[in-house]
């Protein structure tokens, strides 16, 4: 953690969490965060789903919900940024307060409920950055009161296909009632058939390359569910999975005051569960299917653990809350030190090194 952020964090943490988040977005917009000493090294380059990433560390969806600061976030050192989740129509989300910090656990509980400005505003912002460098994915969802949620996802593909480096289909937020039902075989198959057809149709009409589609799944899955999701994802032609969203479990935080709050838990306590699930998805999908590992990443060690558990790319968000804006640069420097010590030519060579160990481990309680 930088000295400046170490000094500023107590004041930020005295603010209501959502207000503090808004201040951080404004700080990025105004260019107040600079001099980050970000390493650039060919050993960090990875190619996933036809995209060449400058490094494997990305900003997860949820921070830049409305595509306000993707380029500013990239300048923090992220190899890619995912904006959203975005729904066709604007929606307020759940009543405030709806974000709760658990500082002793380096965790957050949120029940935001896809609060966002809707497709139109975000599409206008993303259109304005046309021609700029940097990998920006768009995470799409469904309105809470939608009569046809599959149509909402298809609309997301149609609206953002031309602006997004890739599309992420969010079917795993615990804060939209019924959304996780899309993780069941038949429902998932119907949804993915529709979104892949929309993607392919757009590419055919415009004579452009197909944008990769990733599906974001929950960590609260059984081994049978993991196998089923993996089979459907491959059969329907999506390009990868994002593992995972927040958890409904409260492992390791039971004694914290905010633990009883409804919502999804993210941060350090999610690391074990999400990484266990990640390794099982790697076994289920085989070596050639892209996986993005998310959940509990807060330093180079945990980022490497995700890669060793089967992740091609890694995302974080809650780690940024506790680690500050210098975190991406610190993680990249730490990874490079590990590559030096291990005498490894590229970070991708670390992938899968601990999959077998994790497969032998018992499931999280």
C-alpha positions as CSV (number, residue, x, y, z in Angstrom):
1,X,0.0,0.0,0.0
2,X,1.4,3.4,-0.9
3,X,2.1,6.0,1.8
4,X,-0.5,8.4,0.4
5,X,-3.2,5.8,0.3
6,X,-2.2,4.5,3.8
7,X,-2.8,8.1,5.0
8,X,-6.0,8.7,3.0
9,X,-7.7,5.3,3.7
10,X,-8.9,6.0,7.3
11,X,-10.7,9.1,6.1
12,X,-12.2,7.3,3.1
13,X,-13.3,4.4,5.4
14,X,-15.2,6.9,7.6
15,X,-17.4,7.7,4.7
16,X,-20.3,5.6,3.6
17,X,-18.8,3.0,1.2
18,X,-20.8,4.0,-1.8
19,X,-19.8,7.6,-1.4
20,X,-16.2,6.7,-1.0
21,X,-16.4,4.7,-4.2
22,X,-17.9,7.7,-6.0
23,X,-15.0,9.9,-4.8
24,X,-12.5,7.4,-6.2
25,X,-14.2,7.5,-9.6
26,X,-14.0,11.3,-9.6
27,X,-10.3,11.2,-8.6
28,X,-9.6,9.0,-11.6
29,X,-11.6,11.3,-13.9
30,X,-9.6,14.3,-12.7
31,X,-6.2,12.6,-13.1
32,X,-5.4,12.9,-9.4
33,X,-3.8,9.4,-9.4
34,X,-0.5,9.3,-11.1
35,X,3.2,8.3,-10.9
36,X,2.4,4.6,-10.5
37,X,5.6,3.1,-11.9
38,X,3.9,0.4,-13.9
39,X,6.2,-2.3,-15.3
40,X,6.0,-3.2,-19.0
41,X,7.5,-6.5,-19.8
42,X,6.9,-9.0,-22.6
43,X,6.9,-11.9,-20.1
44,X,3.5,-10.6,-18.8
45,X,1.9,-10.7,-22.3
46,X,-0.8,-13.4,-22.7
47,X,-3.1,-14.3,-25.6
48,X,-6.6,-15.4,-24.7
49,X,-9.6,-15.9,-27.0
50,X,-7.7,-14.2,-29.8
51,X,-6.9,-11.1,-27.8
52,X,-3.3,-10.2,-26.8
53,X,-3.3,-8.8,-23.3
54,X,-0.4,-6.7,-22.1
55,X,-0.6,-8.4,-18.7
56,X,-3.0,-10.8,-17.1
57,X,-4.4,-8.6,-14.3
58,X,-7.8,-7.0,-15.0
59,X,-10.3,-4.8,-13.1
60,X,-13.5,-6.8,-12.5
61,X,-16.9,-5.5,-13.3
62,X,-18.6,-3.5,-10.6
63,X,-16.1,-0.7,-10.2
64,X,-16.9,1.2,-13.4
65,X,-20.5,0.3,-13.7
66,X,-21.3,3.0,-16.3
67,X,-18.2,3.0,-18.4
68,X,-17.1,6.4,-17.0
69,X,-13.4,5.8,-16.5
70,X,-12.2,2.7,-18.5
71,X,-9.1,4.5,-19.9
72,X,-8.2,6.0,-16.5
73,X,-8.5,2.6,-14.9
74,X,-6.3,1.1,-17.5
75,X,-3.6,3.7,-16.6
76,X,-3.5,2.2,-13.1
77,X,-1.7,-0.7,-14.8
78,X,-4.5,-3.1,-15.5
79,X,-4.1,-5.2,-18.6
80,X,-7.8,-5.0,-19.2
81,X,-10.9,-3.4,-17.7
82,X,-14.5,-4.8,-17.5
83,X,-17.3,-2.2,-17.2
84,X,-20.8,-2.9,-16.0
85,X,-22.9,-4.7,-15.2
86,X,-25.2,-2.9,-17.7
87,X,-28.9,-3.5,-18.2
88,X,-31.1,-2.3,-21.1
89,X,-33.0,0.3,-19.0
90,X,-31.5,2.3,-16.2
91,X,-32.3,1.0,-12.7
92,X,-31.8,2.2,-9.2
93,X,-30.8,-1.1,-7.7
94,X,-31.6,-1.9,-4.0
95,X,-32.1,0.7,-1.3
96,X,-29.0,2.2,0.4
97,X,-27.0,1.4,2.4
98,X,-26.1,-1.6,0.2
99,X,-22.3,-1.9,0.5
100,X,-20.7,-3.0,3.8
101,X,-17.0,-3.1,4.5
102,X,-15.6,-5.8,6.8
103,X,-12.1,-4.3,7.3
104,X,-10.8,-7.0,9.7
105,X,-11.5,-9.6,7.0
106,X,-10.4,-7.4,4.0
107,X,-13.9,-8.1,2.6
108,X,-17.0,-6.4,1.3
109,X,-20.7,-7.4,1.3
110,X,-22.8,-5.8,-1.4
111,X,-26.4,-6.0,-2.5
112,X,-26.3,-3.3,-5.1
113,X,-28.7,-5.0,-7.5
114,X,-27.4,-4.0,-10.9
115,X,-27.7,-0.2,-10.3
116,X,-26.6,1.4,-13.5
117,X,-27.5,4.1,-16.1
118,X,-28.6,1.7,-18.8
119,X,-27.3,0.8,-22.2
120,X,-27.8,4.1,-24.0
121,X,-25.6,6.2,-21.7
122,X,-22.8,3.7,-21.5
123,X,-22.9,3.0,-25.2
124,X,-22.5,6.8,-25.9
125,X,-19.4,6.9,-23.6
126,X,-17.8,3.8,-25.1
127,X,-18.5,5.2,-28.7
128,X,-16.6,8.3,-27.7
129,X,-13.4,6.3,-27.0
130,X,-13.4,4.7,-30.5
131,X,-9.9,4.3,-31.8
132,X,-8.3,4.3,-28.3
133,X,-5.9,1.6,-27.3
134,X,-6.7,-0.7,-24.3
135,X,-8.9,-3.8,-23.8
136,X,-12.3,-2.9,-22.4
137,X,-14.9,-5.7,-21.8
138,X,-18.6,-5.0,-21.3
139,X,-20.5,-7.0,-18.6
140,X,-24.2,-7.3,-19.5
141,X,-27.2,-8.3,-17.4
142,X,-31.0,-8.2,-17.2
143,X,-33.3,-5.7,-15.7
144,X,-34.9,-6.9,-12.4
145,X,-38.4,-6.4,-13.7
146,X,-37.8,-7.7,-17.2
147,X,-40.5,-9.8,-18.8
148,X,-37.9,-11.5,-21.0
149,X,-34.4,-11.6,-19.5
150,X,-32.9,-13.5,-22.5
151,X,-34.0,-10.6,-24.7
152,X,-32.2,-8.3,-22.3
153,X,-28.9,-10.1,-22.8
154,X,-29.4,-10.3,-26.6
155,X,-29.9,-6.5,-26.6
156,X,-26.7,-6.1,-24.6
157,X,-24.8,-8.1,-27.3
158,X,-26.4,-6.0,-30.1
159,X,-25.7,-2.6,-28.3
160,X,-22.1,-3.3,-27.2
161,X,-20.7,-5.7,-29.8
162,X,-19.1,-2.8,-31.8
163,X,-17.6,-1.2,-28.7
164,X,-16.5,-4.1,-26.5
165,X,-13.2,-6.0,-26.7
166,X,-15.2,-8.9,-25.3
167,X,-18.6,-9.4,-23.7
168,X,-19.3,-10.9,-20.3
169,X,-22.7,-12.4,-19.6
170,X,-23.4,-12.0,-15.9
171,X,-25.7,-14.8,-14.7
172,X,-24.4,-15.1,-11.2
173,X,-25.2,-11.9,-9.2
174,X,-26.9,-13.0,-6.0
175,X,-28.7,-9.6,-5.8
176,X,-31.2,-10.0,-8.7
177,X,-33.9,-12.5,-7.7
178,X,-33.9,-15.5,-10.0
179,X,-30.8,-14.6,-12.0
180,X,-28.8,-17.6,-10.9
181,X,-31.4,-19.9,-12.3
182,X,-29.6,-19.3,-15.7
183,X,-26.8,-21.5,-14.3
184,X,-29.0,-24.6,-14.7
185,X,-28.5,-26.7,-17.8
186,X,-31.7,-26.0,-19.8
187,X,-31.9,-22.3,-18.9
188,X,-28.2,-21.8,-19.6
189,X,-28.4,-23.5,-22.9
190,X,-31.3,-21.3,-24.1
191,X,-29.6,-18.2,-23.0
192,X,-26.2,-19.0,-24.5
193,X,-27.8,-20.1,-27.8
194,X,-29.5,-16.7,-28.0
195,X,-26.5,-14.6,-27.2
196,X,-24.0,-16.5,-29.3
197,X,-26.5,-16.3,-32.3
198,X,-26.8,-12.6,-31.7
199,X,-23.0,-12.2,-31.7
200,X,-22.5,-14.4,-34.8
201,X,-25.3,-12.6,-36.6
202,X,-23.8,-9.2,-35.9
203,X,-20.4,-10.3,-37.1
204,X,-21.8,-11.7,-40.3
205,X,-23.8,-8.6,-41.1
206,X,-21.0,-6.2,-40.4
207,X,-18.2,-8.4,-41.8
208,X,-16.3,-8.0,-38.5
209,X,-14.5,-10.5,-36.2
210,X,-16.7,-12.2,-33.6
211,X,-16.1,-10.7,-30.2
212,X,-15.4,-13.2,-27.5
213,X,-18.2,-14.0,-25.0
214,X,-17.4,-15.0,-21.4
215,X,-19.9,-16.2,-18.9
216,X,-19.6,-15.1,-15.3
217,X,-20.6,-17.8,-12.8
218,X,-21.1,-18.1,-9.0
219,X,-18.7,-19.8,-6.6
220,X,-21.7,-21.5,-4.8
221,X,-21.7,-24.5,-7.1
222,X,-21.5,-28.3,-6.6
223,X,-19.2,-30.4,-8.7
224,X,-22.2,-31.7,-10.7
225,X,-23.2,-28.1,-11.5
226,X,-19.7,-27.2,-12.5
227,X,-19.6,-30.1,-15.0
228,X,-23.0,-29.2,-16.4
229,X,-22.1,-25.5,-16.9
230,X,-18.8,-26.5,-18.5
231,X,-20.5,-28.8,-20.9
232,X,-23.1,-26.3,-21.9
233,X,-20.6,-23.5,-22.3
234,X,-18.5,-25.5,-24.7
235,X,-21.4,-26.9,-26.6
236,X,-23.0,-23.5,-27.2
237,X,-19.7,-22.0,-28.4
238,X,-18.9,-19.4,-25.8
239,X,-15.3,-18.4,-25.5
240,X,-14.6,-18.7,-21.8
241,X,-15.8,-18.5,-18.2
242,X,-15.3,-15.9,-15.5
243,X,-14.9,-17.7,-12.1
244,X,-16.3,-16.3,-9.9
245,X,-18.8,-13.8,-8.7
246,X,-19.5,-13.0,-5.0
247,X,-20.6,-15.8,-2.6
248,X,-23.7,-16.1,-0.4
249,X,-21.5,-18.0,2.1
250,X,-20.0,-16.3,5.2
251,X,-17.0,-18.6,5.7
252,X,-14.5,-16.9,8.0
253,X,-16.5,-13.7,8.6
254,X,-19.2,-15.0,10.9
255,X,-18.2,-12.8,13.9
256,X,-18.0,-9.6,11.9
257,X,-20.8,-7.1,12.6
258,X,-21.8,-6.8,8.9
259,X,-21.8,-10.5,8.3
260,X,-25.5,-10.8,8.8
261,X,-26.2,-8.3,6.0
262,X,-27.8,-9.8,2.9
263,X,-25.8,-9.8,-0.3
264,X,-22.7,-11.2,-1.9
265,X,-19.4,-11.5,-0.1
266,X,-16.2,-10.6,-1.9
267,X,-12.5,-10.1,-0.9
268,X,-10.1,-12.2,1.1
269,X,-12.6,-14.8,2.5
270,X,-13.7,-15.6,-1.1
271,X,-10.2,-16.7,-2.2
272,X,-10.4,-20.3,-1.0
273,X,-13.9,-21.1,-2.3
274,X,-13.5,-19.3,-5.7
275,X,-10.1,-20.9,-6.3
276,X,-11.4,-24.4,-5.5
277,X,-14.2,-23.9,-8.0
278,X,-11.7,-22.5,-10.6
279,X,-9.6,-25.6,-10.4
280,X,-12.6,-27.8,-10.9
281,X,-13.7,-25.8,-13.9
282,X,-10.2,-26.2,-15.4
283,X,-10.5,-29.9,-15.1
284,X,-14.0,-29.8,-16.6
285,X,-13.3,-27.7,-19.6
286,X,-9.8,-29.0,-20.4
287,X,-6.6,-27.1,-21.2
288,X,-7.7,-25.0,-24.2
289,X,-10.8,-23.3,-22.9
290,X,-10.1,-19.8,-21.4
291,X,-10.8,-19.1,-17.7
292,X,-10.7,-15.8,-15.9
293,X,-10.1,-16.2,-12.1
294,X,-11.7,-13.7,-9.7
295,X,-12.2,-13.6,-6.0
296,X,-9.8,-12.7,-3.2
297,X,-7.0,-11.4,-5.3
298,X,-5.0,-8.8,-3.2
299,X,-1.3,-9.3,-4.1
300,X,1.0,-11.1,-6.4
301,X,0.8,-14.3,-4.3
302,X,-3.0,-14.6,-4.7
303,X,-2.8,-13.6,-8.4
304,X,-0.3,-16.4,-9.0
305,X,-2.5,-18.8,-7.0
306,X,-5.3,-18.1,-9.5
307,X,-3.1,-18.8,-12.4
308,X,-1.7,-21.9,-10.9
309,X,-5.3,-23.1,-10.3
310,X,-6.1,-22.8,-14.0
311,X,-6.7,-19.1,-14.8
312,X,-5.5,-17.6,-18.0
313,X,-6.4,-14.1,-16.7
314,X,-7.1,-12.7,-13.3
315,X,-9.5,-10.0,-12.1
316,X,-9.8,-8.1,-8.9
317,X,-11.9,-5.3,-7.3
318,X,-12.2,-5.6,-3.6
319,X,-8.5,-5.9,-3.3
320,X,-8.3,-2.4,-4.8
321,X,-10.5,-1.1,-1.9
322,X,-8.0,-2.2,0.7
323,X,-4.8,-2.0,-1.4
324,X,-5.2,1.3,-3.1
325,X,-4.5,2.4,-6.7
326,X,-0.9,1.2,-6.7
327,X,-2.0,-2.4,-6.3
328,X,-1.9,-3.4,-10.0
329,X,1.7,-2.2,-10.3
330,X,2.7,-4.0,-7.1
331,X,1.1,-7.2,-8.3
332,X,2.9,-7.0,-11.7
333,X,6.2,-6.4,-10.0
334,X,5.7,-9.3,-7.7
335,X,4.8,-11.6,-10.6
336,X,8.0,-10.5,-12.4
337,X,10.0,-11.4,-9.3
338,X,8.5,-14.8,-9.3
339,X,9.3,-15.3,-13.0
340,X,12.9,-14.3,-12.3
341,X,13.3,-16.7,-9.5
342,X,11.6,-19.6,-11.3
343,X,13.5,-18.8,-14.5
344,X,10.2,-18.8,-16.5
345,X,9.9,-17.0,-19.8
346,X,6.2,-16.1,-19.6
347,X,3.5,-15.9,-16.9
348,X,1.4,-18.3,-18.9
349,X,3.8,-21.1,-18.0
350,X,2.7,-20.9,-14.4
351,X,-0.9,-22.0,-15.3
352,X,-2.3,-25.2,-13.9
353,X,0.7,-25.9,-11.6
354,X,-1.5,-26.4,-8.6
355,X,-4.7,-27.8,-10.2
356,X,-4.0,-31.4,-9.1
357,X,-3.4,-30.2,-5.5
358,X,-6.7,-28.3,-5.4
359,X,-8.6,-31.2,-6.9
360,X,-7.5,-33.3,-4.1
361,X,-8.6,-30.7,-1.5
362,X,-12.0,-31.1,0.2
363,X,-14.7,-28.6,-0.8
364,X,-15.0,-25.4,1.3
365,X,-17.4,-25.8,4.2
